[in-house]
């Protein structure tokens, strides 16, 4: 069984999922902390799937992101951007010191939506440089990153997180599809952060700044 699980609801920009603003996110953190007493044997981590906005900034204030155990960032809008602009958008998100994991990094939906286009090599290089993990999303409609990109990530030393993207308890068994995809990309146990014990997992995540320190949202062009 699992030693820990991260609860990562959407942030406010994803209105179709009733995404959370800062106040609701803080309430969610309190509820998760309170629920821990009723769930012995497994650690509940308070997380968020925060939206990466069009300019590459994140959808919640830094002070709230600093309170969370896990910050996952992802794109859910403006998916048809010019590839160069999408590259800059993702680089800005990776350079944000609160970003720890990039979820479903290409946005594809199998047989339904093509992946959005950007410079994958440049994005993976930035992830390696900043200690940001990339998700191998196990949800059958996603399987994102795909095997070829996972191999590219491994070659650069980018760490991987395999996630079910579960929106219901019945989705948790999807993990096996993520494991299969990771194996196709030559990913080994040592490459996957959430194969590690809780303490090692948390220590391996990119450290976030303390609350009160602000981050300039937009990336300065080189």
C-alpha positions in Angstrom: 0.0 0.0 0.0 0.9 3.7 0.0 2.8 5.4 2.7 1.6 8.8 1.6 -0.8 10.5 -0.8 -0.9 14.1 -2.1 -4.3 15.8 -2.4 -4.0 18.3 -5.2 -7.2 20.0 -6.2 -7.3 22.6 -9.0 -6.7 26.3 -8.5 -9.2 29.0 -9.4 -8.5 29.4 -13.1 -10.0 25.9 -13.8 -13.6 27.1 -13.3 -15.0 23.9 -14.8 -13.5 22.0 -11.8 -14.6 24.7 -9.3 -11.0 25.5 -8.7 -9.9 27.0 -5.4 -8.8 30.6 -4.7 -6.4 31.5 -1.9 -9.1 31.4 0.9 -10.5 28.0 -0.1 -6.9 26.6 -0.5 -6.1 27.6 3.1 -9.4 26.0 4.2 -8.4 22.9 2.3 -5.1 22.8 4.1 -6.8 22.9 7.4 -9.2 20.2 6.5 -6.4 17.9 5.3 -4.5 18.5 8.5 -7.6 17.7 10.6 -8.4 14.6 8.5 -5.0 13.2 9.2 -6.1 12.1 12.7 -8.8 9.8 11.1 -6.4 8.2 8.6 -3.8 6.2 10.5 -1.0 4.6 8.6 -0.9 6.9 5.6 0.3 10.5 5.5 -1.9 13.1 3.8 0.0 15.8 2.0 -1.7 19.1 1.4 -1.0 20.0 -2.2 -2.4 22.0 -5.2 -2.5 21.7 -8.9 -2.0 25.3 -9.6 -2.6 26.7 -13.1 0.2 28.1 -15.2 -1.4 31.2 -16.7 -0.7 32.6 -20.2 2.2 34.7 -19.1 3.8 31.8 -17.1 2.8 33.0 -13.7 1.1 30.8 -11.2 -2.6 31.1 -10.3 -2.2 31.6 -6.5 -0.3 34.0 -4.3 3.1 33.0 -3.1 2.2 33.1 0.6 -0.4 30.3 0.0 1.9 28.2 -2.1 4.5 28.4 0.7 2.1 26.8 3.1 1.5 23.6 1.0 3.5 20.4 1.1 3.4 19.9 -2.6 3.0 22.4 -5.5 2.1 20.9 -8.9 1.8 23.3 -11.8 0.0 22.6 -15.1 -1.4 24.2 -18.2 -5.2 24.1 -18.8 -5.7 27.1 -21.1 -4.3 28.7 -24.2 -3.0 25.4 -25.5 -2.6 26.6 -29.1 0.0 29.2 -28.4 3.0 29.7 -30.7 5.6 27.1 -29.8 8.2 29.7 -28.9 5.6 31.5 -26.6 4.6 28.2 -25.0 8.3 27.4 -24.4 8.7 30.7 -22.6 5.5 30.1 -20.6 6.8 26.8 -19.3 10.2 28.1 -18.6 8.7 30.9 -16.6 6.7 28.4 -14.5 9.8 26.2 -14.0 11.8 29.2 -12.9 9.1 30.2 -10.3 10.7 29.0 -7.0 7.4 27.6 -5.8 7.0 25.1 -8.7 8.0 21.6 -7.7 6.3 19.4 -10.3 5.0 20.0 -13.8 1.9 17.9 -14.4 0.8 16.4 -17.7 3.5 18.4 -19.4 2.3 18.2 -23.0 -1.5 18.5 -22.3 -2.4 15.7 -24.7 -5.6 13.6 -24.5 -5.1 10.3 -26.2 -7.1 10.2 -29.5 -8.8 13.5 -28.5 -6.3 16.3 -28.3 -2.8 16.7 -29.7 0.0 17.7 -27.4 0.8 21.4 -27.4 4.0 22.3 -29.1 7.2 23.7 -27.5 10.9 23.1 -27.2 10.9 20.0 -25.1 14.7 19.9 -24.8 14.9 23.4 -23.5 12.1 22.8 -21.0 13.7 19.6 -19.7 17.1 21.3 -19.4 15.4 24.0 -17.3 13.7 21.4 -15.2 17.0 19.7 -14.5 18.7 23.0 -13.7 16.0 24.1 -11.2 15.2 20.7 -9.6 11.7 20.6 -10.9 10.2 17.1 -11.4 8.1 16.1 -14.4 5.0 14.1 -14.1 4.3 10.7 -15.8 0.5 11.0 -15.7 -1.0 7.5 -15.4 -4.6 8.5 -16.4 -5.5 6.4 -19.4 -6.6 9.5 -21.4 -3.3 11.2 -20.8 -0.2 9.0 -20.3 1.9 12.2 -20.3 4.9 12.4 -20.5 5.1 9.7 -23.1 7.9 7.2 -23.3 10.2 9.2 -25.7 10.0 12.3 -23.5 10.6 10.3 -20.3 13.8 9.0 -21.9 14.9 12.5 -22.7 14.2 13.5 -19.1 16.2 10.6 -17.7 19.2 11.5 -19.9 19.2 15.0 -18.3 18.8 13.8 -14.8 15.3 15.2 -14.4 13.3 13.4 -11.7 9.9 11.9 -12.4 6.7 11.6 -10.4 4.2 9.0 -11.4 0.7 10.1 -10.6 -2.7 8.6 -11.1 -4.4 12.0 -11.7 -7.2 10.4 -9.7 -10.5 12.3 -9.5 -12.2 9.5 -7.6 -11.0 6.6 -5.5 -11.7 4.2 -8.4 -9.0 5.9 -10.4 -6.2 4.9 -8.0 -5.5 1.6 -9.8 -4.5 3.6 -12.9 -1.0 3.8 -11.3 0.0 0.7 -13.2 -0.4 2.4 -16.5 2.0 5.1 -15.4 4.5 2.5 -14.3 4.2 0.7 -17.6 4.7 4.0 -19.5 7.7 4.9 -17.3 9.3 1.5 -18.0 8.9 2.1 -21.8 10.9 5.3 -21.2 13.7 3.4 -19.4 12.8 5.0 -16.1 14.1 3.1 -13.1 12.9 3.2 -9.5 15.7 5.5 -8.5 14.4 8.1 -11.1 11.0 8.3 -9.5 10.6 10.6 -6.5 7.4 9.0 -5.2 9.0 5.6 -4.9 10.9 6.9 -1.9 9.9 6.9 1.8 8.0 10.0 2.9 11.0 11.8 4.4 13.2 11.2 1.3 10.4 12.2 -1.0 9.8 15.6 0.7 13.5 16.2 0.9 13.9 15.5 -2.8 11.3 18.0 -3.9 12.6 21.4 -4.8 12.7 23.5 -1.7 10.2 26.4 -1.7 11.0 29.9 -0.3 9.5 30.8 3.1 6.2 32.7 3.3 6.6 36.4 2.8 9.1 36.3 0.0 7.5 37.4 -3.3 8.4 36.2 -6.8 8.3 38.2 -10.0 5.7 36.3 -12.0 6.9 37.1 -15.6 10.1 35.7 -17.0 12.7 38.2 -18.2 13.9 37.4 -21.7 17.5 36.5 -22.0 
